[in-house]
Amino acid sequence: MKKMRDTPNRDRPREKLAARGPQALTDAELIALLLGRGTKGRDVREVAGDVERYLKNAEDGPSYGDLLEIEGIGSAKACEIMACFELGRRYLGDDGVSGHRIACPEDVLPLVAEWRDRKQEYFLCITLNGAGEVIERRTVTVGILNQSLVHPREVFAEAITDRAASVILVHNHPSGTLAPSTQDIGITRQLVEAGSILGIRVLDHIIVTKKGYASLKDLGHL
């Protein structure tokens, strides 16, 4: 593999992007541009190639811990890569979400389709205005749900900023079961109570899997 220092200036990622735009760069070149330089004994192209191969197989997006296992990636670069993905998700991943009207649990499913078959649990909060229209959809936590992680302040902080009238909570069950756990029910009741105090109603808490969904409201837990 040709090293970056042996590449003509016009063919280096920074110069190519400036002259032709980001679309002209390969994935590996974009990653190399983000990394900036390699490490002792490893050219930036080698490190970028390893990162590219990892990202292609990272179904749920990059993990900080996994990135650190790549030779040549330290904490700073792992954080930068994670930040880039999060910015992309925030600015591009939610197209078509705002303004979507929610009248029943089925209306929520298209907004969370990509999370239904994730291998980790994702807890999402969808904020709505007084007309029942979506303001924003956000990931609150990733990992096994518990009441210390899904704290009311984490759920309602952005809802307050959005001036939301209500919220719908959603999380996936990687196991495929739609039955709510005792933990699910406890979290729901805690958040309903907190929302009541704040004047933000919890309309529903929906569990999703590849095969279907379960509404805790329909099951009588709200």
C-alpha positions as CSV (number, residue, x, y, z in Angstrom):
1,M,0.0,0.0,0.0
2,K,1.4,3.4,-1.0
3,K,2.0,5.6,2.0
4,M,0.4,9.0,2.3
5,R,3.8,10.8,2.2
6,D,4.5,9.1,-1.2
7,T,1.1,10.3,-2.7
8,P,1.1,13.4,-4.9
9,N,-0.5,16.4,-3.2
10,R,-3.4,16.5,-5.7
11,D,-4.3,12.9,-4.8
12,R,-4.3,13.4,-1.0
13,P,-7.7,13.4,0.7
14,R,-7.6,17.0,1.9
15,E,-6.6,18.4,-1.5
16,K,-9.1,16.1,-3.3
17,L,-11.9,17.3,-1.1
18,A,-11.0,20.9,-1.5
19,A,-10.8,20.6,-5.3
20,R,-13.7,18.1,-6.0
21,G,-15.9,17.9,-2.9
22,P,-16.3,15.0,-0.4
23,Q,-18.2,12.9,-2.9
24,A,-15.0,12.3,-4.8
25,L,-13.3,10.6,-1.8
26,T,-13.5,6.9,-1.0
27,D,-14.7,5.8,2.4
28,A,-11.1,5.0,3.4
29,E,-9.9,8.5,2.2
30,L,-12.7,10.2,4.2
31,I,-11.5,8.2,7.3
32,A,-7.9,9.1,6.6
33,L,-8.8,12.8,6.4
34,L,-10.6,12.5,9.7
35,L,-7.6,10.7,11.3
36,G,-5.1,13.2,9.9
37,R,-2.0,11.1,10.5
38,G,-1.0,7.6,11.4
39,T,1.2,6.3,14.2
40,K,4.7,5.2,14.6
41,G,5.1,2.2,12.2
42,R,1.6,2.6,10.7
43,D,0.7,4.9,7.9
44,V,-2.7,6.7,8.1
45,R,-3.9,4.7,5.1
46,E,-3.4,1.4,7.0
47,V,-5.2,2.7,10.0
48,A,-8.0,4.1,7.9
49,G,-8.3,0.7,6.1
50,D,-8.8,-1.1,9.4
51,V,-11.4,1.5,10.5
52,E,-13.2,1.1,7.2
53,R,-13.4,-2.7,7.5
54,Y,-14.6,-2.4,11.1
55,L,-17.4,0.2,10.2
56,K,-18.7,-2.0,7.4
57,N,-19.4,-4.7,9.9
58,A,-20.6,-2.5,12.8
59,E,-24.4,-3.0,12.5
60,D,-25.3,-0.7,15.3
61,G,-22.7,2.0,14.5
62,P,-19.2,2.4,15.9
63,S,-18.5,1.5,19.5
64,Y,-15.9,3.4,21.5
65,G,-14.5,0.2,23.0
66,D,-14.3,-1.5,19.6
67,L,-12.5,1.5,18.0
68,L,-9.9,1.5,20.7
69,E,-9.0,-2.1,19.8
70,I,-7.9,-0.9,16.3
71,E,-4.1,-0.4,16.2
72,G,-3.5,3.2,15.7
73,I,-6.8,4.5,17.2
74,G,-6.5,6.1,20.6
75,S,-9.1,7.8,22.8
76,A,-9.1,11.1,21.0
77,K,-9.6,9.6,17.5
78,A,-12.2,7.2,18.8
79,C,-14.2,10.1,20.2
80,E,-13.9,12.1,17.0
81,I,-15.2,9.2,14.9
82,M,-18.1,8.7,17.4
83,A,-18.8,12.4,17.2
84,C,-18.9,12.4,13.4
85,F,-21.5,9.6,13.4
86,E,-23.6,11.3,16.0
87,L,-23.6,14.6,14.1
88,G,-24.6,12.7,10.9
89,R,-27.4,11.0,12.8
90,R,-28.7,14.2,14.3
91,Y,-28.6,16.3,11.1
92,L,-29.4,13.7,8.5
93,G,-30.8,10.6,10.2
94,D,-34.1,12.1,11.2
95,D,-35.3,13.4,7.8
96,G,-39.1,13.1,7.6
97,V,-39.6,12.7,11.3
98,S,-40.8,16.1,12.3
99,G,-44.4,16.8,11.7
100,H,-45.4,13.2,11.5
101,R,-48.8,12.8,13.3
102,I,-49.2,10.1,15.9
103,A,-52.7,8.8,16.5
104,C,-52.0,5.2,17.5
105,P,-49.1,2.9,18.2
106,E,-48.9,1.8,14.6
107,D,-48.0,5.4,13.6
108,V,-44.8,5.1,15.7
109,L,-43.4,2.0,14.0
110,P,-42.1,3.7,10.8
111,L,-40.2,6.2,13.0
112,V,-38.3,3.4,14.8
113,A,-38.0,0.8,12.1
114,E,-34.2,0.8,12.2
115,W,-34.1,-0.1,15.9
116,R,-36.4,-3.1,15.8
117,D,-33.7,-5.6,15.1
118,R,-30.8,-4.0,16.9
119,K,-28.7,-6.4,19.0
120,Q,-28.5,-3.9,21.9
121,E,-31.4,-2.3,23.7
122,Y,-32.1,1.3,22.7
123,F,-34.4,3.6,24.7
124,L,-35.9,6.3,22.6
125,C,-38.0,9.4,23.4
126,I,-40.3,10.9,20.8
127,T,-41.5,14.4,21.7
128,L,-44.9,15.7,20.4
129,N,-46.6,19.1,20.2
130,G,-50.2,19.8,21.3
131,A,-51.5,18.6,18.0
132,G,-49.9,15.2,18.4
133,E,-47.2,15.9,15.8
134,V,-43.6,14.7,16.2
135,I,-41.1,17.4,17.2
136,E,-38.1,15.2,17.6
137,R,-37.0,11.6,18.1
138,R,-33.9,11.0,20.3
139,T,-31.9,8.1,21.7
140,V,-31.8,8.4,25.5
141,T,-29.7,5.3,26.4
142,V,-28.1,2.3,24.8
143,G,-27.7,-0.9,26.8
144,I,-29.8,-2.9,29.3
145,L,-32.5,-0.7,30.7
146,N,-32.6,0.1,34.4
147,Q,-34.1,2.9,36.4
148,S,-30.7,4.5,37.2
149,L,-29.9,4.8,33.5
150,V,-33.4,5.9,32.3
151,H,-33.7,8.7,34.7
152,P,-36.5,11.3,34.3
153,R,-34.0,14.1,33.8
154,E,-32.4,12.3,30.8
155,V,-35.8,11.7,29.3
156,F,-37.5,15.1,29.9
157,A,-34.6,17.5,29.6
158,E,-34.9,17.7,25.8
159,A,-38.7,17.5,26.0
160,I,-38.7,20.6,28.1
161,T,-36.4,22.3,25.5
162,D,-38.8,21.2,22.7
163,R,-41.7,22.7,24.7
164,A,-43.3,19.3,24.2
165,A,-46.9,18.7,25.3
166,S,-46.3,14.9,25.5
167,V,-43.9,12.1,24.8
168,I,-43.9,8.6,23.6
169,L,-41.3,6.2,24.9
170,V,-40.0,3.3,22.8
171,H,-37.4,0.6,23.3
172,N,-36.5,-2.6,21.5
173,H,-36.2,-6.1,22.9
174,P,-33.2,-7.9,21.1
175,S,-34.5,-11.2,22.6
176,G,-37.6,-10.9,20.4
177,T,-40.1,-11.2,23.3
178,L,-42.8,-8.5,23.4
179,A,-43.7,-9.1,27.1
180,P,-42.8,-6.1,29.3
181,S,-40.4,-6.9,32.1
182,T,-40.9,-5.8,35.7
183,Q,-38.2,-3.3,35.0
184,D,-40.0,-2.0,31.9
185,I,-43.2,-1.5,34.0
186,G,-41.3,0.2,36.8
187,I,-39.5,2.6,34.5
188,T,-42.8,3.5,32.8
189,R,-44.6,4.3,36.0
190,Q,-41.7,6.4,37.2
191,L,-41.6,8.4,34.0
192,V,-45.4,8.8,33.9
193,E,-45.3,10.2,37.4
194,A,-42.4,12.6,36.6
195,G,-44.1,13.7,33.4
196,S,-47.2,14.5,35.4
197,I,-45.3,16.8,37.7
198,L,-43.7,18.6,34.7
199,G,-46.9,18.8,32.7
200,I,-45.6,16.6,29.9
201,R,-47.9,13.6,29.4
202,V,-46.4,10.1,28.7
203,L,-48.8,8.9,26.0
204,D,-47.4,5.4,25.7
205,H,-44.4,3.2,26.1
206,I,-44.0,0.9,23.1
207,I,-41.8,-2.2,23.0
208,V,-40.7,-3.2,19.5
209,T,-39.0,-6.3,17.9
210,K,-38.5,-7.6,14.4
211,K,-41.9,-9.3,14.6
212,G,-44.2,-6.7,16.2
213,Y,-44.8,-4.3,19.0
214,A,-46.5,-4.1,22.4
215,S,-48.1,-1.0,23.8
216,L,-47.9,-0.7,27.6
217,K,-50.9,1.6,27.5
218,D,-53.0,-1.1,25.7
219,L,-51.7,-3.6,28.3
220,G,-53.0,-1.3,31.1
221,H,-49.6,-0.2,32.6
222,L,-50.2,3.5,32.0
